[in-house]
Amino acid sequence: MSLQIPKDLQAYRYGIDAYQNPEILKAMNEIAPEFRLLELIDEHFNERKVEWSGKASALDTELIGEHSNVSSQTRTLFDPTTVAARI
């Protein structure tokens, strides 16, 4: 018996694409620290209505700065005892 994997389900690494439940994936993304950081970046820069470019260390300083509307949330996220500080 020979079964063919449909093209839309094929993947290079294991031969078949992994199934990811959309509800579980969404829930995981909502608690992931990198998504929380993205929310803080969006909130900070959307409120200021300015574009920004620079290094990660400058972004850290920008988000934690005294004129930042997300300073305390960013400090909490970057606290060395949290997982987000290690990403």
Secondary structure, 3 states (H helix, E strand, C coil): CCCCCCHHHCCCCCCCCCCCCHHHHHHHHHHCHHHHHHHHHHHHHHHHCCCCCCCHHHHHHHHHCCCCCCHHHHHHHCCCCCCHHHC
